[in-house]
């Protein structure tokens, strides 16, 4: 249930984008770094490694101290939607490796609270309480509220399942995670709170959107620049949570 994310120093800066390295002269061309230890690796693994080596967002994440390139996705989503504010209580579902938690902690500051939840252990993060548990457990919402000191103002989910190699199956699985994250959000959000979750383009997200529109005042899709162009990945952003009437 982990989602790749990034954070750390400089998280309060704008998401922006990596700028091309300098240099001049006719005939200059961009050089791609190749994987030198490809022998014995599957072709898919080699391609992934080469993409990582040549991805400007990966390089920028390292330069700025983020744990992964996905930190820029949250920064860019926040630039568009204005979600993160000082003093908020924020939940990061599927927090490993911790980047989104780091960005959130920078944004909410010392007066806020950030709790990251994941099945996997996460290296300690300044200003973040990390819970190693399954958020689907019956006791998880209660433990979360205790850790936050009250209801959440924002629930974040960059969770994605491991690829099965079958796009239709992967789409259904990621939508299932988004729906489970929404179930959790409805249990812990304060009135007026917000929700962000990763989804994939395809027919089945319509049901999720209909549900979100019933419970939130505003719902929209955002595809941040740091999201790879070839990816079907989108983020659904919902604000103005309306709790169900008792």
C-alpha angles and dihedrals in degrees: 000000000000125000122203111243141154141214145140134113116013093025091130090063124093119283092233114146142269112280120222115259116257126255139121142205135099117283093026111152135183112258120218119213114231129211105254096191098055095129110111094012125115115252091243090054092049092050091049092050092048090049090052092048092051100037110112091205090058091052092046091050090055092047092052096042097250119150092228143355091261090079087080091057092061092043090052094045089051091050089057099039105027093225105149119070138164115280098019127141108232134186123202111197116202088014101175126148085020107233099126089048090053093051091047092049091052091049100046093042129199093317091059133070129226124190121187119200126195142146087230126069114258125205111250116276124201111250095010131105110212123206119194101208146105108268088209091068114112092239095048098093091050092048090048094052089049091052092047094044091234142357120331125257093199136018117199127193125181091161121145131171122239111271116265093192089244110100096202092051092046091050093054091047095052091047088051090055091049091051091048090050089052091051088055093045092053088054097051109026123109118227109282092023128142139236132201124184138167115244136167126235112259142098101285097066090073090080091052091049092051090052092048092051090056093053103033133053095222131025129178144153122245127189105190119211090246090063108096112257093228093052123100087217119131133163123228112214119196126180137178099047115210112201117221114263113255 
